[in-house]
Amino acid sequence: MLDAYGPFTLTVDELIAEGDRVYARWTQNGRHIGQVERHPPTGAQVTAMTSAVYRVEDGLIVEYWIQIDRQGITAQLQQAVTGH
């Protein structure tokens, strides 16, 4: 993340725990300073929306499932290159 987006902010938008599962949704904001997939650095501001479900056992994360809005990131990078 640091290589691609430099120092970024991360805001936890939602956090829910029930039983052995914890759901988290967060927003990350950074600047496109490194290669991301096939996109060379543009310097553009990029926002990523991400969520995860963690399974916790004895106070440790033992499994997790993460969803990243990669299509949204790609659209932002394409817009930074084309200006549309």
C-alpha positions in Angstrom: 0.0 0.0 0.0 2.7 2.5 0.9 4.6 1.8 -2.4 1.5 2.3 -4.4 -0.3 5.1 -2.5 2.2 6.6 -0.1 1.1 7.7 3.3 -2.6 7.1 3.3 -5.5 7.6 5.7 -7.8 4.8 6.8 -11.2 5.5 8.3 -13.2 2.6 9.8 -16.8 3.3 8.6 -18.4 0.3 10.3 -17.4 -2.3 12.8 -19.8 -5.1 14.0 -19.0 -8.1 16.2 -21.2 -11.1 16.8 -20.1 -14.4 18.2 -16.7 -15.3 16.7 -17.2 -13.0 13.6 -16.2 -9.4 13.2 -17.2 -7.3 10.2 -15.3 -4.2 9.3 -15.8 -1.7 6.5 -13.2 1.0 5.8 -12.2 3.7 3.4 -8.6 4.4 2.4 -7.4 7.6 0.8 -4.0 8.0 -0.8 -2.1 9.4 -3.7 -1.2 7.2 -6.7 2.6 7.3 -6.5 3.6 3.8 -7.6 2.7 1.2 -10.2 -0.8 -0.3 -9.6 -1.5 -3.3 -11.8 -0.7 -1.9 -15.3 -1.1 1.8 -14.3 2.0 3.9 -14.0 1.9 6.6 -11.2 -0.4 9.5 -11.9 -0.2 11.5 -8.6 -4.0 11.4 -8.5 -5.9 11.1 -5.2 -7.4 7.5 -5.0 -10.1 6.3 -2.6 -10.5 2.5 -2.0 -13.6 1.0 -0.3 -12.8 -2.3 1.5 -14.6 -4.7 3.8 -13.7 -7.8 5.7 -15.1 -10.5 7.9 -12.7 -12.0 10.5 -13.2 -15.2 12.4 -11.7 -14.8 15.9 -10.6 -17.6 18.2 -8.9 -17.1 21.5 -8.4 -13.5 20.7 -6.6 -14.2 17.4 -7.8 -13.8 13.8 -7.8 -17.4 12.5 -9.6 -16.8 9.2 -10.6 -13.7 7.1 -12.4 -12.8 3.9 -11.6 -9.4 2.3 -13.5 -7.6 -0.4 -11.8 -4.7 -2.2 -13.5 -2.5 -4.8 -10.8 -3.1 -7.4 -13.1 -2.0 -10.3 -13.6 1.3 -8.5 -9.8 1.8 -8.1 -9.2 0.9 -11.7 -11.9 3.4 -12.8 -10.2 6.2 -10.8 -6.8 5.4 -12.2 -8.2 5.3 -15.8 -9.9 8.7 -15.2 -6.6 10.1 -13.9 -4.9 9.1 -17.1 -7.6 10.1 -19.6 -9.2 13.0 -17.7 -12.7 11.6 -18.0 
